[in-house]
Amino acid sequence: MDQANAYGARRLAVGLTQDYVNGNLASKPRPRCRMAHVGAPGSSLTLEQAQLLQRRLRIAGLILAAIFCIFFLRRVIDPPGISANPKLTLSFSTVVTGFTTVLACVLWMRPGLCGTTLRLIEIGLFGGVCLYFSWLQVQDYYDCDLLHLASQNHETGAYLWRLTTMAGALRWFTLIVLYGMFIPNTWRRCATVVGSIALMPILINTGMVVAEENLRAYATELMFNSTAIVGVASAIAIFGSYRISTLHQEAVEAKKLGQYVLKEKLGAGGMGEVYLAEHMLLRRPSAIKLIRPEQAGDPANLSRFEREVRATAKLTHWNTVEIFDYGRTEDGTFYYVMEYLPGLSLQDMVEQYGPLPPERVIHFLRQVCQALREAHGFGIIHRDIKPSNILACERGGVHDVAKLLDFGLVQCTGIRKQDANKLTMQGTIVGSPPFMSPEQASGKDDLDEGTDIYSLGGVGYFMLTGKAPFERDTAIQMLMAHAYEPLVYPGKLRPDLPEDLQAVIVHCLEKDPRKRFPDAESLDRALAQCAAAGLWTEQRATTWWKDKANGTTLPQNTQPTVAAPALTA
């Protein structure tokens, strides 16, 4: 396995170099504060930590802004009857409310802020609130005339004084707990910040006791109550921050596979799931397929998958999905890492936009032929060519690049009627019933490249007509149809199809393997001789994808304004 990991690392380096040469790395938008990927200057936050911090600050900022706006409106609509400095207090409230609201808006409207900027916003948000609370705590003594009541040692004055003291302490309690629960920190940093916040009300009370002789009789109770409340708040905040940080780290570790971090689930099949992932150091998006032991059936299947991945990793053709790495986790889950290819599968393309024009079908089929030519040269038979395993994407600035996925890896034990067109069977029969060759349908093990030629012809049939060659109610009926029933010519489903392309597709779908094209290169030459070959240009492909992105995709059968000459063999 050490040799396998070393080989996977070499493949990863080769893939990164190819992306650089093809312009993929240079063409991708770079996030703000790029150094935050490994720790921005002045900040020890990684990109994931910065994203988490921004999400938490958004919520905290929204809560604080909402609270301040509510109390500001109350102060404007129904001013307090007793206030030592009403205009100054209102001005201070206006500034803090506006400042907090602005910071909350910045956090929500500008995603992708770097760690340094987020820490400054954190300091500004909670620092501003601390200053405002400090001002309110001092004003509370004067607004309620507590100093005068304290000098008279009046019982009512003492009661009001205690209520005011508790109200002020509860403000600090709320702020401290809010910080500890929402802001991701190490427990040491949380303790430092929370300790600084908790020290402010204690220092203010100490200063008031020293400055006002009338309060000294209440000094013990005053200091004990305020210290106890902020102390409990600090303990809750620090412990909560520690537990949240620990749980988050455990969740991150649970989503790691070697040097990759799983981001989101892209899809699932009978044999496992596919996730969008990212290399922790290179920050390169990848697709990871997981095949769990309980889903693989026979334990020997995992070893077979590993051998097939190792063989597939040898393939370097532009139209074959590139495999970067593979391995097993501690629980026996097998995984392999592929290049991430955002785009549309041919299955989705036909289902969403209808049958494709002949020239575009030829464009895709020829690319798959070139991928198969390399694979067959290594003795690798795909065995599961179908529209959902061929992806149309953009690579290196070129649109409509076909990528062939999943070389002999996707298998599952059962198939439901409603999923018959999209799932793969496992067991003695390997393949997808709607596109399976007759020899596959009969369960033969010694399959050769002819079975891929048949399946690729079925894909061409589907792209031209929107239907598989044999659509039946059950998988068994499909298998029997492939083996024994005559094919309905695609021209009967779509009369405008050119005869030469129909002849190529029908030749691929011969039931006798000896009557089909002998290899992918022969099929490629036959497609090149069709009159429509070469009419699907890069300009048309680019226009189609741009229109699709704008939601105004042109009909698939739109003809070019100037017809290009047909290619010859």
PyMOL commands that set and color helices and strands:
alter all, ss='L'
color gray80, all
select helices_A, chain A and resi 2-22+24-27+34-37+47-77+86-109+115-143+146-152+155-182+187-211+213-254+293-296+300-312+346-353+358-377+387-389+417-419+433-435+438-441+449-465+475-484+490-493+499-508+513-515+520-528+538-549
alter helices_A, ss='H'
color red, helices_A
select strands_A, chain A and resi 256-257+260-269+272-279+285-291+323-328+334-339+343-345+390-395+398-404
alter strands_A, ss='S'
color yellow, strands_A
deselect
rebuild
show_as cartoon
